[in-house]
């Protein structure tokens, strides 16, 4: 069971993504590619027991332009999956 998270689109300040095989209580964070730092907000927690699903993540108005990616962390805080990079302008 290999966890996967896929960036789908960024539209009107909302990130759409899909995931597979993320366990309940996994967290999805937004990471700035240049620094490798995860943003403190937004953090989305997986609460559905189904093996696949979709996420909509509202970006804060204070987000800086740059290249980012989504990272999924398992319930123990360990890296589980990473999306492709995308640009926020």
MOPAC internal coordinates of N, CA, C and O (Angstrom, degrees):
PM7 1SCF
backbone

  N    0.0000 0     0.00 0     0.00 0    0    0    0
  C    1.4527 1     0.00 0     0.00 0    1    0    0
  C    1.5308 1   107.90 1     0.00 0    2    1    0
  O    1.2310 1   120.36 1   -76.82 1    3    2    1
  N    1.3046 1   116.92 1   103.18 1    3    2    1
  C    1.4530 1   123.71 1  -176.45 1    5    3    2
  C    1.5369 1   109.32 1  -102.77 1    6    5    3
  O    1.2310 1   119.02 1   -65.77 1    7    6    5
  N    1.3433 1   119.47 1   114.23 1    7    6    5
  C    1.4716 1   121.60 1   179.61 1    9    7    6
  C    1.5259 1   111.26 1   -67.88 1   10    9    7
  O    1.2310 1   120.99 1   -36.13 1   11   10    9
  N    1.3337 1   115.71 1   143.87 1   11   10    9
  C    1.4622 1   122.52 1  -179.07 1   13   11   10
  C    1.5225 1   108.33 1  -139.99 1   14   13   11
  O    1.2310 1   120.64 1   -39.73 1   15   14   13
  N    1.3308 1   116.37 1   140.27 1   15   14   13
  C    1.4630 1   121.76 1   170.06 1   17   15   14
  C    1.5185 1   107.78 1  -132.10 1   18   17   15
  O    1.2310 1   120.58 1   -48.07 1   19   18   17
  N    1.3326 1   116.50 1   131.93 1   19   18   17
  C    1.4615 1   122.05 1  -176.62 1   21   19   18
  C    1.5208 1   110.53 1  -123.29 1   22   21   19
  O    1.2310 1   120.85 1   -55.92 1   23   22   21
  N    1.3199 1   115.98 1   124.08 1   23   22   21
  C    1.4622 1   121.19 1   170.51 1   25   23   22
  C    1.5195 1   107.62 1   -68.52 1   26   25   23
  O    1.2310 1   120.02 1   -47.18 1   27   26   25
  N    1.3362 1   117.57 1   132.82 1   27   26   25
  C    1.4630 1   121.66 1   179.40 1   29   27   26
  C    1.5248 1   110.72 1  -107.43 1   30   29   27
  O    1.2310 1   120.42 1   126.65 1   31   30   29
  N    1.3534 1   116.80 1   -53.35 1   31   30   29
  C    1.4627 1   119.63 1  -175.72 1   33   31   30
  C    1.5247 1   110.24 1  -162.86 1   34   33   31
  O    1.2310 1   121.76 1   -20.65 1   35   34   33
  N    1.3254 1   114.24 1   159.35 1   35   34   33
  C    1.4607 1   122.72 1   171.84 1   37   35   34
  C    1.5125 1   105.93 1  -125.79 1   38   37   35
  O    1.2310 1   120.72 1   -64.44 1   39   38   37
  N    1.3203 1   116.23 1   115.56 1   39   38   37
  C    1.4569 1   120.53 1  -177.90 1   41   39   38
  C    1.5241 1   109.45 1  -143.74 1   42   41   39
  O    1.2310 1   120.75 1   -52.13 1   43   42   41
  N    1.3299 1   116.17 1   127.87 1   43   42   41
  C    1.4634 1   122.48 1   178.29 1   45   43   42
  C    1.5282 1   112.86 1    53.20 1   46   45   43
  O    1.2310 1   120.57 1  -139.29 1   47   46   45
  N    1.3191 1   116.52 1    40.71 1   47   46   45
  C    1.4598 1   120.92 1   176.64 1   49   47   46
  C    1.5180 1   114.65 1    75.41 1   50   49   47
  O    1.2310 1   120.11 1  -163.66 1   51   50   49
  N    1.3310 1   117.39 1    16.34 1   51   50   49
  C    1.4665 1   121.28 1   179.16 1   53   51   50
  C    1.5264 1   108.94 1  -125.07 1   54   53   51
  O    1.2310 1   120.69 1   -53.48 1   55   54   53
  N    1.3214 1   116.29 1   126.52 1   55   54   53
  C    1.4691 1   122.22 1   176.12 1   57   55   54
  C    1.5200 1   108.07 1   -89.95 1   58   57   55
  O    1.2310 1   120.79 1   -49.22 1   59   58   57
  N    1.3255 1   116.10 1   130.78 1   59   58   57
  C    1.4621 1   121.69 1   172.35 1   61   59   58
  C    1.5205 1   107.32 1  -106.27 1   62   61   59
  O    1.2310 1   120.96 1   -44.57 1   63   62   61
  N    1.3161 1   115.77 1   135.43 1   63   62   61
  C    1.4657 1   121.09 1   179.72 1   65   63   62
  C    1.5195 1   108.74 1  -146.63 1   66   65   63
  O    1.2310 1   121.29 1   -22.66 1   67   66   65
  N    1.3213 1   115.13 1   157.34 1   67   66   65
  C    1.4570 1   120.85 1   173.05 1   69   67   66
  C    1.5309 1   108.51 1  -119.42 1   70   69   67
  O    1.2310 1   121.04 1   -21.56 1   71   70   69
  N    1.3196 1   115.61 1   158.44 1   71   70   69
  C    1.4575 1   119.21 1   178.45 1   73   71   70
  C    1.5261 1   110.21 1  -144.29 1   74   73   71
  O    1.2310 1   121.64 1   -21.39 1   75   74   73
  N    1.3322 1   114.46 1   158.61 1   75   74   73
  C    1.4644 1   122.44 1   174.15 1   77   75   74
  C    1.5168 1   108.26 1  -140.58 1   78   77   75
  O    1.2310 1   121.48 1   -37.37 1   79   78   77
  N    1.3033 1   114.77 1   142.63 1   79   78   77
  C    1.4676 1   122.76 1   173.04 1   81   79   78
  C    1.5206 1   114.89 1    59.81 1   82   81   79
  O    1.2310 1   120.18 1  -148.46 1   83   82   81
  N    1.3231 1   117.27 1    31.54 1   83   82   81
  C    1.4688 1   120.11 1   171.22 1   85   83   82
  C    1.5197 1   107.69 1   -92.89 1   86   85   83
  O    1.2310 1   120.41 1   -47.80 1   87   86   85
  N    1.3003 1   116.82 1   132.20 1   87   86   85
  C    1.4562 1   121.54 1  -177.71 1   89   87   86
  C    1.5302 1   110.58 1   -75.57 1   90   89   87
  O    1.2310 1   121.09 1   -21.83 1   91   90   89
  N    1.3263 1   115.51 1   158.17 1   91   90   89
  C    1.4621 1   121.03 1   173.96 1   93   91   90
  C    1.5299 1   108.06 1   -57.71 1   94   93   91
  O    1.2310 1   120.53 1   -39.48 1   95   94   93
  N    1.3068 1   116.59 1   140.52 1   95   94   93
  C    1.4726 1   126.64 1  -178.03 1   97   95   94
  C    1.5224 1   113.27 1    79.28 1   98   97   95
  O    1.2310 1   119.88 1  -176.87 1   99   98   97
  N    1.3384 1   117.84 1     3.13 1   99   98   97
  C    1.4655 1   118.64 1   171.96 1  101   99   98
  C    1.5241 1   107.48 1   -66.69 1  102  101   99
  O    1.2310 1   120.37 1   -32.20 1  103  102  101
  N    1.3026 1   116.90 1   147.80 1  103  102  101
  C    1.4642 1   121.89 1   179.28 1  105  103  102
  C    1.5218 1   109.38 1  -114.61 1  106  105  103
  O    1.2310 1   121.19 1   -38.42 1  107  106  105
  N    1.3258 1   115.33 1   141.58 1  107  106  105
  C    1.4602 1   121.71 1   176.30 1  109  107  106
  C    1.5204 1   107.21 1  -113.10 1  110  109  107
  O    1.2310 1   121.06 1   -56.90 1  111  110  109
  N    1.3327 1   115.58 1   123.10 1  111  110  109
  C    1.4623 1   121.52 1  -178.27 1  113  111  110
  C    1.5238 1   109.61 1  -120.37 1  114  113  111
  O    1.2310 1   121.08 1   -22.25 1  115  114  113
  N    1.3055 1   115.55 1   157.75 1  115  114  113
  C    1.4591 1   123.29 1   176.41 1  117  115  114
  C    1.5252 1   107.10 1   -97.13 1  118  117  115
  O    1.2310 1   120.45 1   -50.92 1  119  118  117
  N    1.3399 1   116.74 1   129.08 1  119  118  117
  C    1.4619 1   121.74 1  -176.21 1  121  119  118
  C    1.5208 1   109.66 1  -119.59 1  122  121  119
  O    1.2310 1   120.88 1   -49.20 1  123  122  121
  N    1.3353 1   115.92 1   130.80 1  123  122  121
  C    1.4582 1   120.97 1   174.20 1  125  123  122
  C    1.5240 1   107.86 1   -76.92 1  126  125  123
  O    1.2310 1   120.51 1   -58.25 1  127  126  125
  N    1.3144 1   116.62 1   121.75 1  127  126  125
  C    1.4622 1   121.85 1  -173.51 1  129  127  126
  C    1.5243 1   111.81 1   -62.87 1  130  129  127
  O    1.2310 1   119.25 1   137.43 1  131  130  129
  N    1.3218 1   119.03 1   -42.57 1  131  130  129
  C    1.4661 1   122.09 1  -174.67 1  133  131  130
  C    1.5285 1   112.36 1   -61.29 1  134  133  131
  O    1.2310 1   120.40 1   136.95 1  135  134  133
  N    1.3298 1   116.85 1   -43.05 1  135  134  133
  C    1.4603 1   120.76 1  -176.94 1  137  135  134
  C    1.5256 1   112.73 1   -96.68 1  138  137  135
  O    1.2310 1   120.48 1   157.68 1  139  138  137
  N    1.3204 1   116.69 1   -22.32 1  139  138  137
  C    1.4644 1   120.47 1  -175.16 1  141  139  138
  C    1.5134 1   113.10 1    77.54 1  142  141  139
  O    1.2310 1   120.80 1  -171.89 1  143  142  141
  N    1.3401 1   116.07 1     8.11 1  143  142  141
  C    1.4641 1   120.65 1  -177.30 1  145  143  142
  C    1.5220 1   111.05 1   -88.44 1  146  145  143
  O    1.2310 1   121.33 1   -47.14 1  147  146  145
  N    1.3264 1   115.06 1   132.86 1  147  146  145
  C    1.4659 1   120.71 1   174.85 1  149  147  146
  C    1.5204 1   108.34 1   -78.68 1  150  149  147
  O    1.2310 1   120.53 1   -43.11 1  151  150  149
  N    1.3234 1   116.60 1   136.89 1  151  150  149
  C    1.4578 1   120.72 1   176.80 1  153  151  150
  C    1.5235 1   109.08 1   -74.63 1  154  153  151
  O    1.2310 1   120.70 1   -36.14 1  155  154  153
  N    1.3211 1   116.26 1   143.86 1  155  154  153
  C    1.4628 1   121.05 1   179.67 1  157  155  154
  C    1.5241 1   111.44 1   -69.49 1  158  157  155
  O    1.2310 1   120.65 1   155.42 1  159  158  157
  N    1.3146 1   116.36 1   -24.58 1  159  158  157
  C    1.4625 1   122.30 1   179.18 1  161  159  158
  C    1.5122 1   107.33 1  -144.79 1  162  161  159
  O    1.2310 1   117.48 1   -43.58 1  163  162  161
  N    1.2843 1   122.39 1   136.42 1  163  162  161
  C    1.4566 1   128.13 1     2.83 1  165  163  162
  C    1.5264 1   112.60 1   -86.70 1  166  165  163
  O    1.2310 1   121.05 1   -29.99 1  167  166  165
  N    1.3297 1   115.60 1   150.01 1  167  166  165
  C    1.4627 1   123.25 1   172.17 1  169  167  166
  C    1.5162 1   106.41 1  -126.20 1  170  169  167
  O    1.2310 1   120.31 1   -51.87 1  171  170  169
  N    1.3148 1   117.01 1   128.13 1  171  170  169
  C    1.4595 1   122.15 1  -179.77 1  173  171  170
  C    1.5220 1   108.26 1  -113.94 1  174  173  171
  O    1.2310 1   120.64 1   -47.44 1  175  174  173
  N    1.3384 1   116.39 1   132.56 1  175  174  173
  C    1.4561 1   121.52 1   179.70 1  177  175  174
  C    1.5203 1   109.52 1  -106.24 1  178  177  175
  O    1.2310 1   120.91 1   -47.91 1  179  178  177
  N    1.3284 1   115.87 1   132.09 1  179  178  177
  C    1.4583 1   121.09 1   178.00 1  181  179  178
  C    1.5297 1   107.91 1   -75.31 1  182  181  179
  O    1.2310 1   120.69 1   -55.47 1  183  182  181
  N    1.3269 1   116.29 1   124.53 1  183  182  181
  C    1.4593 1   120.32 1  -178.67 1  185  183  182
  C    1.5254 1   112.55 1  -121.21 1  186  185  183
  O    1.2310 1   120.26 1   176.78 1  187  186  185
  N    1.3206 1   117.12 1    -3.22 1  187  186  185
  C    1.4532 1   121.19 1  -177.84 1  189  187  186
  C    1.5298 1   110.65 1   -95.01 1  190  189  187
  O    1.2310 1   120.08 1   -44.27 1  191  190  189
  N    1.3396 1   117.45 1   135.73 1  191  190  189
  C    1.4630 1   119.96 1   178.95 1  193  191  190
  C    1.5340 1   113.92 1   -79.37 1  194  193  191
  O    1.2310 1   119.72 1   174.20 1  195  194  193
  N    1.3319 1   118.13 1    -5.80 1  195  194  193
  C    1.4628 1   119.77 1  -179.51 1  197  195  194
  C    1.5273 1   109.77 1   -70.70 1  198  197  195
  O    1.2310 1   120.05 1   -31.68 1  199  198  197
  N    1.3390 1   117.52 1   148.32 1  199  198  197
  C    1.4627 1   119.80 1  -175.08 1  201  199  198
  C    1.5240 1   115.12 1   -74.33 1  202  201  199
  O    1.2310 1   119.45 1   168.25 1  203  202  201
  N    1.3277 1   118.66 1   -11.75 1  203  202  201
  C    1.4687 1   121.20 1   179.67 1  205  203  202
  C    1.5178 1   108.73 1  -140.08 1  206  205  203
  O    1.2310 1   121.21 1   -29.40 1  207  206  205
  N    1.3313 1   115.28 1   150.60 1  207  206  205
  C    1.4472 1   118.54 1  -179.95 1  209  207  206
  C    1.5129 1   111.78 1  -169.31 1  210  209  207
  O    1.2310 1   121.48 1     6.02 1  211  210  209
  N    1.3213 1   114.78 1  -173.98 1  211  210  209
  C    1.4575 1   121.82 1  -179.38 1  213  211  210
  C    1.5266 1   108.95 1  -130.29 1  214  213  211
  O    1.2310 1   121.35 1   -29.49 1  215  214  213
  N    1.3211 1   115.03 1   150.51 1  215  214  213
  C    1.4643 1   122.43 1   178.82 1  217  215  214
  C    1.5099 1   109.89 1  -125.34 1  218  217  215
  O    1.2310 1   120.91 1   -32.76 1  219  218  217
  N    1.3133 1   115.86 1   147.24 1  219  218  217
  C    1.4655 1   122.68 1   169.54 1  221  219  218
  C    1.5179 1   105.12 1  -127.12 1  222  221  219
  O    1.2310 1   120.85 1   -59.99 1  223  222  221
  N    1.3263 1   115.97 1   120.01 1  223  222  221
  C    1.4579 1   121.45 1  -175.23 1  225  223  222
  C    1.5160 1   109.26 1  -118.14 1  226  225  223
  O    1.2310 1   120.50 1   -64.89 1  227  226  225
  N    1.3201 1   116.65 1   115.11 1  227  226  225
  C    1.4665 1   122.69 1   179.44 1  229  227  226
  C    1.5276 1   108.68 1   -79.66 1  230  229  227
  O    1.2310 1   121.17 1   -53.88 1  231  230  229
  N    1.3345 1   115.36 1   126.12 1  231  230  229
  C    1.4661 1   120.32 1   179.78 1  233  231  230
  C    1.5260 1   110.79 1   -83.13 1  234  233  231
  O    1.2310 1   120.31 1   -36.47 1  235  234  233
  N    1.3254 1   117.01 1   143.53 1  235  234  233
  C    1.4645 1   119.19 1   175.17 1  237  235  234
  C    1.5247 1   109.82 1   -70.51 1  238  237  235
  O    1.2310 1   120.42 1   -27.06 1  239  238  237
  N    1.2998 1   116.79 1   152.94 1  239  238  237
  C    1.4582 1   121.34 1   179.75 1  241  239  238
  C    1.5190 1   113.61 1   -66.47 1  242  241  239
  O    1.2310 1   119.99 1   165.61 1  243  242  241
  N    1.3187 1   117.62 1   -14.39 1  243  242  241
  C    1.4599 1   121.99 1  -176.59 1  245  243  242
  C    1.5279 1   113.33 1   -92.82 1  246  245  243
  O    1.2310 1   119.97 1  -174.82 1  247  246  245
  N    1.3094 1   117.66 1     5.18 1  247  246  245
  C    1.4675 1   119.77 1  -176.98 1  249  247  246
  C    1.5219 1   110.54 1   -67.52 1  250  249  247
  O    1.2310 1   120.86 1   -43.72 1  251  250  249
  N    1.3332 1   115.96 1   136.28 1  251  250  249
  C    1.4672 1   121.21 1  -179.02 1  253  251  250
  C    1.5232 1   109.81 1   -85.90 1  254  253  251
  O    1.2310 1   120.45 1   -31.69 1  255  254  253
  N    1.3291 1   116.75 1   148.31 1  255  254  253
  C    1.4654 1   119.55 1   174.18 1  257  255  254
  C    1.5282 1   110.09 1   -60.79 1  258  257  255
  O    1.2310 1   120.97 1   -33.85 1  259  258  257
  N    1.3093 1   115.75 1   146.15 1  259  258  257
  C    1.4564 1   120.02 1   178.44 1  261  259  258
  C    1.5080 1   111.99 1   160.79 1  262  261  259
  O    1.2310 1   121.29 1     8.35 1  263  262  261
  N    1.3201 1   115.13 1  -171.65 1  263  262  261
  C    1.4539 1   122.22 1   179.12 1  265  263  262
  C    1.5248 1   108.12 1  -101.55 1  266  265  263
  O    1.2310 1   121.05 1   -47.21 1  267  266  265
  N    1.3107 1   115.59 1   132.79 1  267  266  265
  C    1.4581 1   122.28 1  -175.50 1  269  267  266
  C    1.5228 1   109.79 1  -134.50 1  270  269  267
  O    1.2310 1   121.00 1   -10.92 1  271  270  269
  N    1.3214 1   115.69 1   169.08 1  271  270  269
  C    1.4548 1   121.92 1   169.05 1  273  271  270
  C    1.5255 1   108.18 1  -149.40 1  274  273  271
  O    1.2310 1   120.67 1   -17.61 1  275  274  273
  N    1.3189 1   116.33 1   162.39 1  275  274  273
  C    1.4502 1   122.27 1   176.45 1  277  275  274
  C    1.5216 1   108.66 1   -95.80 1  278  277  275
  O    1.2310 1   120.66 1   -41.08 1  279  278  277
  N    1.3148 1   116.35 1   138.92 1  279  278  277
  C    1.4572 1   120.72 1   177.51 1  281  279  278
  C    1.5172 1   107.91 1  -127.74 1  282  281  279
  O    1.2310 1   120.95 1   -47.82 1  283  282  281
  N    1.3266 1   115.79 1   132.18 1  283  282  281
  C    1.4574 1   121.36 1   176.24 1  285  283  282
  C    1.5255 1   108.34 1  -100.09 1  286  285  283
  O    1.2310 1   121.37 1   -45.61 1  287  286  285
  N    1.3138 1   114.99 1   134.39 1  287  286  285
  C    1.4671 1   122.44 1   177.93 1  289  287  286
  C    1.5225 1   108.14 1  -116.13 1  290  289  287
  O    1.2310 1   120.09 1   -44.96 1  291  290  289
  N    1.3204 1   117.43 1   135.04 1  291  290  289
  C    1.4634 1   118.92 1   179.21 1  293  291  290
  C    1.5306 1   109.50 1   -72.15 1  294  293  291
  O    1.2310 1   120.56 1     0.20 1  295  294  293
  N    1.3180 1   116.54 1  -179.80 1  295  294  293
  C    1.4697 1   121.30 1  -176.35 1  297  295  294
  C    1.5246 1   112.55 1   -62.98 1  298  297  295
  O    1.2310 1   119.88 1   163.21 1  299  298  297
  N    1.3265 1   117.84 1   -16.79 1  299  298  297
  C    1.4662 1   122.12 1   178.40 1  301  299  298
  C    1.5341 1   112.27 1   -95.87 1  302  301  299
  O    1.2310 1   120.35 1  -176.57 1  303  302  301
  N    1.3410 1   116.95 1     3.43 1  303  302  301
  C    1.4610 1   121.30 1   178.79 1  305  303  302
  C    1.5148 1   114.71 1    83.76 1  306  305  303
  O    1.2310 1   120.06 1  -170.90 1  307  306  305
  N    1.3290 1   117.49 1     9.10 1  307  306  305
  C    1.4611 1   121.73 1   179.83 1  309  307  306
  C    1.5268 1   110.33 1   -90.55 1  310  309  307
  O    1.2310 1   120.45 1   -31.78 1  311  310  309
  N    1.3313 1   116.74 1   148.22 1  311  310  309
  C    1.4575 1   121.12 1   177.95 1  313  311  310
  C    1.5181 1   110.59 1   -57.74 1  314  313  311
  O    1.2310 1   121.15 1   -47.99 1  315  314  313
  N    1.3500 1   115.41 1   132.01 1  315  314  313
  C    1.4629 1   120.55 1   179.01 1  317  315  314
  C    1.5233 1   111.61 1  -117.08 1  318  317  315
  O    1.2310 1   120.45 1   141.85 1  319  318  317
  N    1.3447 1   116.74 1   -38.15 1  319  318  317
  C    1.4674 1   120.35 1  -177.96 1  321  319  318
  C    1.5245 1   108.77 1  -161.32 1  322  321  319
  O    1.2310 1   121.67 1   -18.63 1  323  322  321
  N    1.3357 1   114.42 1   161.37 1  323  322  321
  C    1.4587 1   120.77 1  -179.88 1  325  323  322
  C    1.5260 1   108.60 1  -143.24 1  326  325  323
  O    1.2310 1   120.84 1   -39.60 1  327  326  325
  N    1.3283 1   116.01 1   140.40 1  327  326  325
  C    1.4681 1   120.57 1   177.49 1  329  327  326
  C    1.5301 1   110.15 1   -87.61 1  330  329  327
  O    1.2310 1   121.35 1    -7.37 1  331  330  329
  N    1.3142 1   115.02 1   172.63 1  331  330  329
  C    1.4494 1   120.78 1   170.28 1  333  331  330
  C    1.5343 1   108.62 1   -67.79 1  334  333  331
  O    1.2310 1   120.67 1   -21.71 1  335  334  333
  N    1.3141 1   116.32 1   158.29 1  335  334  333
  C    1.4647 1   120.91 1   177.87 1  337  335  334
  C    1.5212 1   110.43 1   -75.15 1  338  337  335
  O    1.2310 1   120.90 1   -29.40 1  339  338  337
  N    1.3272 1   115.89 1   150.60 1  339  338  337
  C    1.4598 1   122.23 1   176.59 1  341  339  338
  C    1.5228 1   108.61 1  -145.38 1  342  341  339
  O    1.2310 1   120.89 1   -20.01 1  343  342  341
  N    1.3159 1   115.89 1   159.99 1  343  342  341
  C    1.4666 1   121.08 1  -175.73 1  345  343  342
  C    1.5268 1   110.86 1  -105.06 1  346  345  343
  O    1.2310 1   121.57 1   -44.08 1  347  346  345
  N    1.3143 1   114.59 1   135.92 1  347  346  345
  C    1.4626 1   122.00 1   172.65 1  349  347  346
  C    1.5121 1   106.25 1  -111.80 1  350  349  347
  O    1.2310 1   120.86 1   -60.22 1  351  350  349
  N    1.3121 1   115.95 1   119.78 1  351  350  349
  C    1.4564 1   120.33 1  -172.95 1  353  351  350
  C    1.4519 1   112.42 1  -107.36 1  354  353  351
  O    1.2310 1   120.10 1   180.00 1  355  354  353

